Amino acid sequence: MFTSEIELEDALATPRPELVADLAESSGDIVILGAGGKMGPSLSRLARNALDQAGRSSDTVYAVSRFSNQEARSGLEEKGVTTVPFDLLSDDDFAALPDAQNVVFMVGAKFGAATNASWAWEVNAALPDRVARRYRDSAITAMSTGNVYPFVSPASGGSVETDTPAPVGEYAMSCLGRERVFEFAALTRATPVSVVRLNYAIDLRYGVLADIASTVLAGEPVSLTTGTANVVWQGYANEVVLRSMRHASESVFTVNLTGPEQLSVRAVAQRFGELFDREVQFDGTEAPTALLNNAGRCFELFGYPSVPAGTLVEWQADWLSRGLPTSGKPTKWAVRDGRF
C-alpha cells in the first residue's frame, strides 16, 4: 500500500535485478521522447536508477518533452535525469535533439483522435518518420498499443504478435501507421527497432482499475459491454520497455505487454464493492469479445510482473479510499467503436 505520490513514484522507479543485469550488458546514452506523459517520468527515473546500479552512471538519460509542467521537469532533474524542453511537432530542427545510442519513442495522440484525425495521424504516423530519420543510427524502441488488434473472444487467450492487425478507428489505424513507419526505417536504413504493444498500464492515479473503482465509489453503474480486460503494473511495463531496447533489430522485434490475467469487469467491480463496502450497480451485459493481448512472449523473455492483478485491485481501492490524487483522465478502455 502507498500513503503518498512520493512513495508510489519511488516504487515505480525501483529497478528489479533483471533490468540492472540487462543494462550492465549494454552501453550508451538513452533519449526518451515524450517523457512528460503518463509513463514517461517514472520510466525516465527507472532508467536513471537502473543505469546507476549497473555501473553506468556516466551514461545520460535525456527526457525530452514540452514540459508544460515545470514541477515535473524539476523533479526529474533532481533525480539525475537530464531534461530537454522540445516541441516535437512545432520545432523542425531535430538536429537540436541530443544524440544517443538508444531512443525510446513514447509520443502518442489518442483522446480527440475521432474529431481531429489529421492531428492523430501527424503525431502517431508522420512524426515517427522524422524521428526515425534523425535517429537512423540509433536503436529505437517504439511504444504502441494493443488497439492495433481486433476484438477477440476471451477463450482465444488474446491476440499474439503474429496475428494480422485489424485496427478500428483513426487512433488505432494511425498507431499501426506508426509501427509501419518505424518498420520502414528498419528495412531501408537498417535501423534496429523494437515495438511494444501495451494493454493497459496501472499507476493508481489512472488506468482501467482506477476507472472501475471510481465508478463503484461514486455509486454509478459499471458498464459491462466490454466485460474482460488486461492490465499490468506500470513498474513492470517500464521495465519491459527498457529491456526491449536490447532486442531491437533490423527485422523489428515486436512484443505484447500486459498482465497474465484476463480480468472479469463484473468480478473486479464486485471486489471493489466489497473493499469500499458499497453496493455495485451494473449496466448492460458482456459482449462476446474484448480487446485482449496474450503476453506469453513477454513473460518468456522478461519474466512475470512482480505485482499480480489481485494486489493491484487492493492497492487501487486503498489509494482512492485515502483520497490520494488521480489524473482525472479516463482511459476509455471500454470503447468498442474506435472513437477516442
C-alpha positions as a printed Julia matrix, in Angstrom:
340×3 Matrix{Float64}:
   0.0     0.0     0.0
   1.1     3.58   -0.62
   0.39    6.64    1.5
   1.61    9.29   -0.93
   2.54   10.02   -4.54
   6.18   10.12   -3.48
   6.01    6.51   -2.28
   4.26    5.45   -5.48
   6.76    7.2    -7.73
   9.69    5.74   -5.81
   8.25    2.25   -6.22
   7.72    2.74   -9.96
  11.32    3.89  -10.3
  12.9     1.0    -8.37
  14.6    -1.44  -10.78
  14.49   -5.2   -10.39
  17.82   -7.09  -10.58
  16.93   -8.46  -14.03
  16.74   -4.95  -15.5
  20.01   -3.93  -13.89
  21.7    -7.05  -15.27
  20.4    -6.32  -18.77
  21.63   -2.75  -18.73
  25.01   -3.83  -17.39
  25.49   -5.73  -20.67
  24.96   -2.67  -22.87
  26.18    0.9   -23.13
  25.29    4.36  -24.38
  23.0     7.24  -23.55
  19.19    6.93  -23.64
  16.84    9.51  -25.13
  13.18    9.26  -24.06
  10.93   11.2   -26.43
   7.57   12.13  -24.93
   8.89   11.86  -21.39
   6.26   14.18  -19.95
   3.33   11.8   -20.44
   1.74    9.28  -18.09
   4.58    6.76  -18.21
   7.47    9.0   -19.19
   8.52   10.46  -15.83
   8.61    7.11  -14.0
  10.32    5.45  -16.99
  12.99    8.17  -17.01
  13.65    7.77  -13.3
  13.71    3.98  -13.57
  16.25    4.19  -16.39
  18.46    6.52  -14.36
  18.33    4.33  -11.25
  18.96    1.13  -13.2
  21.92    2.61  -15.07
  23.45    3.78  -11.81
  23.09    0.33  -10.27
  24.51   -1.24  -13.44
  27.68    0.82  -13.11
  26.73    3.15  -15.93
  26.47    6.45  -14.09
  28.39    8.17  -16.89
  25.64    7.37  -19.4
  22.98   10.06  -19.65
  19.2     9.7   -19.58
  17.65   12.51  -21.64
  13.96   13.22  -21.05
  12.52   15.15  -24.0
   9.15   16.87  -23.66
   7.48   20.26  -23.92
   7.44   20.19  -20.1
   4.41   22.4   -19.63
   4.6    21.23  -16.01
   7.79   22.77  -14.68
   7.42   20.95  -11.37
   7.65   17.63  -13.2
  10.74   18.81  -15.02
  12.43   19.94  -11.81
  11.57   16.62  -10.17
  13.35   14.71  -12.93
  16.41   16.94  -12.79
  16.65   16.37   -9.03
  16.77   12.62   -9.68
  19.65   12.87  -12.14
  17.67   12.9   -15.4
  18.73   15.49  -17.98
  15.62   17.25  -19.28
  15.39   18.71  -22.78
  12.45   21.07  -23.41
  11.45   20.48  -27.02
   8.22   20.56  -29.03
   8.45   17.65  -31.45
   5.52   18.93  -33.52
   6.4    22.62  -33.76
  10.2    22.52  -33.96
  11.55   21.28  -37.3
  15.22   21.37  -36.26
  15.62   17.86  -34.91
  19.39   18.32  -35.05
  18.98   20.1   -31.72
  17.92   16.84  -30.08
  20.68   15.01  -28.19
  22.48   12.1   -29.8
  22.06    8.73  -28.11
  22.65    5.07  -28.81
  19.14    4.18  -27.59
  15.87    6.01  -28.24
  12.51    5.33  -26.59
   9.58    6.82  -28.53
   6.61    7.41  -26.23
   4.79   10.19  -28.08
   1.16    9.47  -28.92
  -2.18   11.1   -29.68
  -5.32    9.23  -28.58
  -8.04   11.31  -26.98
  -9.56   13.59  -29.57
  -8.47   11.42  -32.48
 -12.08   10.8   -33.57
 -12.75   14.51  -34.06
  -9.26   15.58  -35.14
  -7.99   12.69  -37.21
  -5.29   14.64  -39.06
  -3.68   15.56  -35.73
  -3.68   11.9   -34.67
  -2.01   10.85  -37.91
   0.54   13.66  -37.66
   1.56   12.62  -34.15
   1.27    8.86  -34.48
   2.5     8.28  -38.03
   4.17   11.36  -39.59
   6.27   12.36  -36.57
   7.82    8.86  -36.3
   9.28    9.29  -39.79
  11.13   12.45  -38.76
  12.32   10.75  -35.57
  13.45    7.65  -37.47
  15.47    9.78  -39.88
  17.05   11.8   -37.08
  17.98    8.66  -35.16
  18.73    6.35  -38.1
  21.95    5.18  -36.43
  20.34    4.52  -33.03
  18.29    1.61  -31.7
  14.65    2.72  -31.44
  12.08    1.25  -29.06
   8.59    2.45  -30.02
   5.58    2.29  -27.72
   2.48    1.01  -29.46
  -0.88   -0.34  -28.38
  -2.98   -3.49  -28.39
  -5.6    -1.41  -30.24
  -3.93   -2.47  -33.47
  -5.52   -5.92  -32.92
  -9.17   -6.89  -33.43
 -11.52   -7.66  -30.55
 -11.31  -11.36  -29.72
 -13.04  -13.9   -27.53
 -11.56  -14.34  -24.04
 -11.45  -18.06  -24.8
  -8.87  -17.34  -27.52
  -6.32  -16.35  -24.9
  -5.84  -12.95  -26.52
  -4.08  -11.7   -29.65
  -0.47  -12.68  -30.24
   2.25  -10.79  -32.07
   1.89  -12.83  -35.27
  -1.83  -12.12  -35.62
  -2.86   -9.89  -38.52
  -3.6    -6.35  -37.26
  -7.17   -5.13  -37.71
  -7.3    -1.63  -36.18
 -10.68    0.04  -35.65
 -10.88    3.83  -35.82
  -8.46    6.65  -36.61
  -6.44    6.24  -33.41
  -5.77    2.55  -33.86
  -5.09    2.9   -37.59
  -2.63    5.73  -37.03
  -0.87    3.66  -34.35
  -0.41    0.86  -36.87
   0.91    3.59  -39.16
   3.5     4.43  -36.51
   4.64    0.83  -36.46
   4.86    0.68  -40.25
   6.94    3.86  -40.42
   9.49    2.51  -37.96
   9.42   -0.81  -39.81
  10.28    1.08  -43.0
  13.27    2.64  -41.24
  14.46   -0.8   -40.19
  14.05   -2.29  -43.66
  15.54    0.59  -45.67
  18.16    2.09  -43.32
  18.94   -0.93  -41.12
  17.81    0.93  -38.01
  17.29   -1.55  -35.15
  13.67   -1.29  -33.97
  11.56   -2.83  -31.24
   7.8    -2.31  -30.94
   5.97   -2.71  -27.62
   2.19   -3.17  -27.81
   0.76   -2.21  -24.41
  -2.63   -3.0   -22.82
  -3.15   -1.22  -20.08
  -0.7     0.19  -17.52
  -1.83    0.66  -13.9
  -0.31    3.57  -12.0
  -3.13    4.02   -9.37
  -3.58    7.65  -10.44
  -5.09    6.45  -13.73
  -5.94    3.26  -15.57
  -8.63    0.64  -16.04
  -8.81   -0.18  -12.33
  -8.99    3.49  -11.36
 -11.87    3.96  -13.8
 -13.85    0.97  -12.48
 -13.11    1.75   -8.83
 -14.09    5.41   -9.2
 -17.39    4.39  -10.78
 -18.16    2.0    -7.93
 -17.14    4.55   -5.31
 -19.41    7.16   -6.89
 -22.36    4.77   -6.81
 -22.69    4.84  -10.59
 -23.45    1.79  -12.77
 -20.46   -0.08  -14.18
 -20.78   -0.81  -17.91
 -20.37   -4.48  -18.71
 -20.43   -4.37  -22.51
 -16.67   -4.81  -22.63
 -16.63   -7.49  -19.98
 -12.96   -8.53  -19.92
  -9.75   -6.52  -19.71
  -5.97   -6.81  -19.44
  -3.94   -4.68  -17.04
  -0.32   -4.58  -15.9
   1.62   -2.8   -13.15
   3.35    0.23  -14.64
   6.61   -0.56  -12.86
   6.81   -3.83  -14.81
   5.69   -2.1   -18.02
   8.51    0.43  -17.71
  10.99   -2.36  -17.09
   9.9    -4.27  -20.21
  10.23   -1.14  -22.34
  13.82   -0.63  -21.19
  14.74   -4.3   -21.54
  13.24   -4.38  -25.03
  15.96   -1.98  -26.15
  18.44   -4.88  -26.3
  16.11   -6.78  -28.64
  15.8    -4.04  -31.25
  16.67   -5.42  -34.66
  16.51   -4.71  -38.38
  13.78   -7.32  -38.66
  11.74   -5.45  -35.99
  11.22   -7.06  -32.6
   7.55   -6.93  -31.56
   6.21   -7.87  -28.14
   2.83   -7.63  -26.39
   2.96   -6.08  -22.94
   0.24   -6.73  -20.39
  -0.5    -8.87  -17.35
  -1.17  -12.63  -17.44
  -4.71  -12.33  -16.09
  -7.89  -11.79  -18.07
  -9.95   -9.73  -15.66
 -13.72  -10.03  -15.48
 -15.05   -6.47  -15.21
 -18.04   -7.77  -13.24
 -15.82   -9.61  -10.73
 -13.42   -6.67  -10.35
 -16.32   -4.27   -9.74
 -17.79   -6.62   -7.15
 -14.42   -6.83   -5.4
 -14.25   -3.04   -5.28
 -17.77   -3.07   -3.82
 -16.52   -5.32   -1.01
 -13.46   -3.16   -0.37
 -15.49    0.07   -0.37
 -18.48   -1.52    1.38
 -20.67   -0.29   -1.49
 -23.45   -1.93   -3.43
 -22.41   -2.3    -7.06
 -24.72   -1.41   -9.94
 -24.24   -2.73  -13.46
 -25.33   -1.59  -16.89
 -25.67   -3.9   -19.9
 -24.35   -7.4   -20.48
 -20.99   -8.75  -21.55
 -20.25   -8.8   -25.28
 -18.6   -11.98  -26.57
 -15.35  -10.17  -27.46
 -12.9    -7.71  -25.94
  -9.53   -6.11  -26.69
  -7.15   -8.68  -25.2
  -3.43   -9.29  -25.58
  -1.55  -12.51  -24.98
   1.81  -11.54  -23.47
   3.29  -15.02  -23.35
   6.34  -13.97  -25.36
   6.94  -11.1   -22.94
   6.87  -13.42  -19.93
   9.26  -15.87  -21.59
  11.78  -13.1   -22.2
  11.33  -10.86  -19.19
   9.58  -12.9   -16.5
   6.19  -12.28  -14.94
   5.01   -8.98  -13.41
   6.01   -8.58   -9.78
   2.53   -7.37   -8.8
  -0.49   -9.63   -9.6
  -3.85   -8.19  -10.6
  -5.47   -9.04   -7.26
  -2.91   -6.91   -5.43
  -3.37   -4.07   -7.91
  -7.12   -4.09   -7.15
  -6.44   -3.83   -3.42
  -3.86   -1.09   -3.93
  -6.3     0.83   -6.14
  -9.08    0.65   -3.57
  -6.76    1.79   -0.79
  -5.46    4.66   -2.94
  -8.94    6.03   -3.59
 -10.06    5.41    0.0
  -7.19    7.61    1.17
  -8.29   10.36   -1.21
  -4.93   10.37   -2.97
  -4.6    12.22   -6.31
  -5.86   10.89   -9.64
  -5.22   12.2   -13.13
  -8.9    12.87  -13.82
  -8.37   11.44  -17.3
 -10.43    8.3   -18.01
  -8.67    5.71  -20.18
 -11.81    4.91  -22.24
 -10.58    1.33  -22.28
 -14.11    0.0   -22.87
 -14.66    1.92  -26.14
 -15.58   -0.56  -28.88
 -16.05    1.62  -31.98
 -12.52    3.05  -32.06
 -13.7     6.61  -31.4
 -11.49    8.19  -28.75
